[in-house]
């Protein structure tokens, strides 16, 4: 039985997937710019840095979005004790 996820977890999961897509887009642009300008150009380095950033932010946000976070509200604790 899967617990109902909070709206913020759903948003986090969505943003994580978007970051993975942005990482893929940066990878395509990196490939095109390396062929056009070379690997030593600052634009190629910025696309590589952006791809790295978006990949790991997407990885982190996807894990946070899929985590099983307990409900720590006081009202839910009182119901469990009764």
DOLOFI-426209 format. One record per residue (C-alpha): residue number from 0; residue in three letters; chain; x negated, z negated, y. Coordinates in Angstrom, 3 decimals, decimal comma. Example, Ala and Ser with C-alpha at 12.3 -4.5 7.8 and 13.67 -1.06 7.14 Angstrom:
<atoms>
(0 ala A (-12,300 -7,800 -4,500))
(1 ser A (-13,670 -7,140 -1,060))
</atoms>
This chain:
<atoms>
(0 unk A (0,000 0,000 0,000))
(1 unk A (-1,487 1,085 3,288))
(2 unk A (-1,032 -1,103 6,325))
(3 unk A (0,441 0,358 9,465))
(4 unk A (-2,354 1,243 11,862))
(5 unk A (-2,248 0,263 15,497))
(6 unk A (-1,812 3,047 18,055))
(7 unk A (-5,356 2,467 19,344))
(8 unk A (-6,759 3,075 15,851))
(9 unk A (-4,828 6,331 15,634))
(10 unk A (-6,172 7,401 19,028))
(11 unk A (-9,701 6,427 17,970))
(12 unk A (-9,423 8,486 14,799))
(13 unk A (-8,166 11,491 16,790))
(14 unk A (-11,009 11,202 19,319))
(15 unk A (-13,483 10,917 16,430))
(16 unk A (-12,258 14,210 14,976))
(17 unk A (-12,455 15,819 18,430))
(18 unk A (-16,065 14,610 18,733))
(19 unk A (-16,898 16,232 15,392))
(20 unk A (-15,431 19,500 16,689))
(21 unk A (-17,425 19,214 19,921))
(22 unk A (-20,549 18,627 17,842))
(23 unk A (-19,835 21,830 15,957))
(24 unk A (-19,306 23,743 19,220))
(25 unk A (-22,606 22,386 20,583))
(26 unk A (-24,298 23,480 17,353))
(27 unk A (-23,009 27,032 17,782))
(28 unk A (-24,154 27,155 21,406))
(29 unk A (-27,511 25,675 20,358))
(30 unk A (-27,963 28,432 17,806))
(31 unk A (-27,118 31,104 20,392))
(32 unk A (-29,355 29,640 23,099))
(33 unk A (-32,333 29,120 20,769))
(34 unk A (-32,140 32,797 19,837))
(35 unk A (-31,803 33,793 23,489))
(36 unk A (-34,097 31,336 25,325))
(37 unk A (-36,248 29,737 22,648))
(38 unk A (-36,476 26,199 21,296))
(39 unk A (-38,665 24,943 24,160))
(40 unk A (-36,083 25,589 26,872))
(41 unk A (-34,330 22,550 28,444))
(42 unk A (-30,888 24,043 27,816))
(43 unk A (-31,621 24,188 24,083))
(44 unk A (-32,749 20,574 24,175))
(45 unk A (-29,589 19,510 26,015))
(46 unk A (-27,374 21,211 23,430))
(47 unk A (-29,336 19,501 20,657))
(48 unk A (-28,908 16,125 22,367))
(49 unk A (-25,194 16,746 22,908))
(50 unk A (-24,721 17,767 19,305))
(51 unk A (-26,505 14,611 18,118))
(52 unk A (-24,443 12,426 20,471))
(53 unk A (-21,054 13,908 19,564))
(54 unk A (-21,802 13,812 15,833))
(55 unk A (-22,667 10,124 15,759))
(56 unk A (-19,894 9,102 18,168))
(57 unk A (-17,448 11,006 15,949))
(58 unk A (-18,874 9,275 12,879))
(59 unk A (-18,535 5,833 14,462))
(60 unk A (-15,026 6,402 15,844))
(61 unk A (-13,810 7,805 12,523))
(62 unk A (-15,004 4,680 10,713))
(63 unk A (-13,356 2,429 13,313))
(64 unk A (-10,132 4,446 13,107))
(65 unk A (-9,981 4,147 9,314))
(66 unk A (-10,940 0,455 9,125))
(67 unk A (-8,502 -2,065 7,720))
(68 unk A (-8,234 -4,418 10,695))
(69 unk A (-6,207 -7,598 10,075))
(70 unk A (-3,416 -8,635 12,394))
(71 unk A (-4,716 -11,692 14,253))
(72 unk A (-1,719 -12,392 16,455))
(73 unk A (-0,592 -16,006 16,492))
(74 unk A (3,002 -15,097 15,649))
(75 unk A (1,909 -13,412 12,411))
(76 unk A (-0,121 -16,485 11,427))
(77 unk A (2,908 -18,743 11,894))
(78 unk A (5,045 -16,496 9,666))
(79 unk A (2,436 -16,617 6,889))
(80 unk A (2,396 -20,423 6,904))
(81 unk A (6,185 -20,723 6,458))
</atoms>
